[in-house]
Amino acid sequence: MQIIESASGLLSETQRYRRAGKTIGLVPTMGYLHQGHLSLVEYLRPKVDILITSIFVNPTQFGPSEDLDSYPRDATGDLNKLRAAGVDIAFTPELADMYPERGEVTVTPPTLATRLCGASRPTHFAGVCTVVLKLFGLSNCTDAIFGEKDYQQLQVLRAMNRQFFLGINIHGGPIVREPTGLAMSSRNAYLSARERELALCLNRALREAQQLFEGSRKRKEHLSVERLRTHVLSGLPLSEVGVALDYLDIVDPTTLEPAETLNADTRVILALHVGKTRLIDNAALID
Amino acid sequence: MQIIESASGLLSETQRYRRAGKTIGLVPTMGYLHQGHLSLVEYLRPKVDILITSIFVNPTQFGPSEDLDSYPRDATGDLNKLRAAGVDIAFTPELADMYPERGEVTVTPPTLATRLCGASRPTHFAGVCTVVLKLFGLSNCTDAIFGEKDYQQLQVLRAMNRQFFLGINIHGGPIVREPTGLAMSSRNAYLSARERELALCLNRALREAQQLFEGSRKRKEHLSVERLRTHVLSGLPLSEVGVALDYLDIVDPTTLEPAETLNADTRVILALHVGKTRLIDNAALID
């Protein structure tokens, strides 16, 4: 595995591969890799000639009071995992490689980035879109993959790819869960034992939504969006100390606009503060 | 020459060329082609395998009180000129091809877009950057060319290309002038005979700046930025009815920040209203 630190180094390498007609896959990460990330590598590995994983904790997608400084890191462990997973190039830029100038051009994300996570993190998706567009440029990728855990991010990036006509195949990687059902996240490292217990409510809420929907379908009963939402909401432990709802929404899977009716693809998506940690999760009504 | 109207049609065609290892050149235009545009075609033609010229009057780069509705058009004449110039593909999209969705992602241009023309046209360069990024995506271009007449635009797009790591070779095409010295522009079509006479002052101002600089150099005299600016300004016919200065600046050729000292590359750049028409021009202190 080649480790490339400089932006210009990656650009010249990937331009050479593209000229030679190779397909290039990109797995962008912020490091501290877990099985969720590695499942994205495994998914894309057989689909492309050259597989690149980037490790870059991108400051522009963190808000001023967020966890940029404490975001967990494990450079050596990450590289070992990527090597074992058959990655060709690990791209590990410094801040000045990614943002070399002052007053740089940025991406203003599509409207769908203003909902859900965008409502409580107003600058987040501008940072994500900008850094991902830069990574697309540097990697010359034909394919890229993003986890469905960050479901809104996936849809925002798909919209960017479509609307800017970037022509990249954007893949969504299924959520990987711990045996308890907790969606894997680097931020789970922040959780105390009690918080980890409380955090199971996110996945539980999604399963309850699926069960209610499935039951209504079987009994051929109409289930309204509002009844589903009320039911899921009532199952969340919002009276527990340290648990606070950011949002719980039932949305169209592409536009992320509030669903008007329910179907198998309708997405249930939620964000919850557990202690100082903000956790997100989502699922389709039928997996 | 192939005429392609649909975005998806162009994208599939250019992806095929790129996979085959061809170089692709893009000449973006808003049509009503004159020798200025054709000189860009001539410049890029021998440098690339496939040459694409786009004709699209992009509404997002016009301000609300600007000349979008009256912008001159000549579809048939344009296609004949491109055919004669050896263009491979003329891309003539409709509005809905370029902007198919609501609430789309946009580019927020770099800081250097806020100066000069950006000060009086605050949304202009966001529109330019967004449409050009879309055209870059659709054309899969390895090379693109923009005229130096829109000098700030050229520098803004170079910054976008550099900062987003697009890896495109951006060429600047020298200004083409009428025998009178007036820089060619589709907007010259708006000028009355008297206005056309008055409009010669832009080029004259640039030549005066060059002569003053050249003379000072020969005599080894120091010439300050302020003295140069005052001299050029005093030569403009600002007391004439219908003539109004937008800006006259002496700037660093890359950052477009005000120059502190003068050298051969220092750029003199100005914008002037003549009647209802806004005209721009620029030159280096030594051509």
Interface residues (C-beta under 8 A of the other chain):
Chain A: A7 L11 Q15 R18 R19 G21 P100 E101 R102 G103 E104 V105 T106 V107 T108 P109 P110 T111 L112 C129 L133 K134 G137 L138 N140 A159 M160 R162 Q163 F164 F165 L166 G167
Chain B: A7 L11 Q15 R18 R19 G21 P100 E101 R102 G103 E104 V105 T106 V107 T108 P109 P110 T111 L112 C129 L133 K134 G137 L138 N140 A159 M160 R162 Q163 F164 F165 L166 G167
